[in-house]
Amino acid sequence: MESECVLGKNETTQKTDRLAIIFLSFFIYSVAGYIYETVLEVLWYRTGFTNRGFMFGPYLPIYGTGAIIILAIFTTWRRKVSVWRIFGSFVGIFLLTTVVELIGSYIMEAVTGEFIWDYSQYAFNFQGRIAPNPSLRFAIGGTFLLYMVHPPFEHSAEKYPKAFRIAAAVIAAVMLADLIVSLMK
């Protein structure tokens, strides 16, 4: 998640712009995770629609968190694209998303009393919290995000920093209110 500094901007503005990009990335990839889960639930598993998250809004913060960590660790690998770097990214993302999901399940269980996914029906699962099949899908998605999705997003953010700052502030306020209300239920 590396951006070029724009000439003439002071350090505070640069940091604010960077924070806006990170937060909007978190939000967008949280929404993408919600859409992914909903499509799986409705079209693939045919179980019908339910809110897949613990918050009211259409976002799953575990996906946003995983995406931010992927970008923080692997963005420099994009500089010199090769089959080996892409493969290395894929393997690293597989391991990373597995660990993030495992830790996330324990945090969610500690905060809310439960974790909201169950992989017990998958082969080689651990306590229903993680399994190779979903981790493989996350690695495919994370690699696609790293090399194909995020670079154009970051480019747009650099072109329109003020719009991204405003959007980040508004969305952060909405998500914070949602989090507070969700934790109170």
ZIDA-V988497 format. One record per residue. OMEGA is omega in whole degrees, 0 to 359 (NA if undefined). NEAR is the number of other ideal C-beta (glycine too) atoms within 12 Angstrom. D_CENTER is the distance of its C-alpha to the mean C-alpha in Angstrom with 2 decimals. Layout:
<<OMEGA,NEAR,D_CENTER> <OMEGA,NEAR,D_CENTER>>
This chain:
<<184,30,13.16> <178,20,16.85> <174,28,18.82> <176,15,22.54> <179,16,24.27> <181,18,26.28> <176,8,29.95> <179,9,31.50> <176,19,28.50> <186,12,29.03> <179,12,26.79> <179,11,25.57> <178,18,24.57> <180,21,22.76> <178,17,20.77> <177,21,20.10> <181,31,18.98> <179,29,16.62> <178,24,15.19> <179,32,14.90> <180,36,13.00> <182,33,10.48> <179,34,10.30> <174,36,10.31> <177,40,7.50> <182,35,5.46> <183,38,7.55> <181,34,7.66> <171,38,4.36> <177,33,5.06> <178,27,8.40> <177,30,7.95> <178,37,7.02> <179,30,10.05> <179,23,12.08> <181,31,11.60> <181,32,12.69> <178,24,15.43> <178,17,16.74> <184,23,17.00> <186,22,18.72> <187,16,21.07> <185,14,21.92> <182,12,21.56> <179,15,22.47> <180,10,24.48> <182,13,24.12> <184,11,23.79> <166,17,21.28> <176,15,20.09> <185,20,17.41> <183,31,14.75> <175,31,13.39> <176,30,15.45> <182,32,15.30> <184,20,17.32> <181,24,15.03> <179,25,13.15> <177,34,9.60> <185,36,7.95> <178,34,6.59> <178,39,6.11> <178,38,3.24> <179,33,2.15> <178,31,4.54> <180,42,4.47> <181,44,3.50> <179,33,5.88> <177,32,8.04> <182,39,8.40> <180,36,9.43> <184,24,11.57> <192,25,13.30> <183,35,13.81> <181,26,14.34> <179,17,18.02> <181,27,18.39> <187,26,18.15> <179,14,21.43> <183,12,23.73> <174,19,22.38> <178,13,24.24> <182,11,24.02> <178,12,23.93> <178,21,21.06> <178,24,18.97> <178,17,20.16> <176,24,19.52> <181,35,15.92> <180,30,15.61> <179,22,17.35> <179,27,15.48> <176,36,12.03> <181,31,13.81> <182,26,15.09> <182,33,12.14> <176,42,9.86> <179,31,13.14> <179,24,13.77> <181,35,10.49> <179,40,11.17> <179,28,14.79> <179,21,14.53> <180,32,12.24> <179,30,14.98> <178,20,17.66> <181,19,16.29> <180,27,15.87> <179,19,19.32> <184,12,20.83> <188,18,19.73> <181,20,20.25> <179,11,22.58> <167,16,20.52> <196,26,17.30> <172,27,16.51> <182,32,16.18> <180,17,19.13> <184,26,19.41> <179,16,23.10> <180,13,24.29> <176,20,22.66> <175,12,24.79> <178,17,24.30> <175,22,21.94> <179,21,21.97> <182,18,22.83> <184,21,20.80> <180,29,17.62> <176,33,16.70> <181,27,18.38> <183,20,18.59> <177,19,18.21> <179,38,14.66> <177,32,13.75> <178,23,15.50> <178,29,13.57> <179,41,10.18> <177,32,12.10> <180,23,13.40> <180,31,10.25> <178,43,8.76> <176,33,12.27> <177,23,12.58> <184,38,9.59> <187,41,11.25> <187,28,14.71> <189,17,14.87> <188,23,12.24> <180,35,11.30> <178,23,14.96> <177,14,16.43> <180,28,13.92> <178,30,14.83> <178,16,18.43> <180,21,18.52> <179,31,17.28> <179,25,20.10> <185,17,22.56> <187,20,21.95> <182,30,20.95> <179,18,22.84> <180,18,21.21> <177,31,17.71> <181,27,19.05> <180,18,20.56> <180,23,17.61> <180,29,15.41> <181,20,18.32> <182,18,18.90> <178,26,15.40> <179,21,15.17> <180,16,18.57> <181,21,17.75> <178,29,14.69> <177,19,16.90> <179,17,19.74> <180,25,17.77> <181,23,16.69> <180,14,20.35> <181,15,21.78> <179,22,19.57> <180,16,20.59> <184,11,24.17> <NA,13,24.47>>
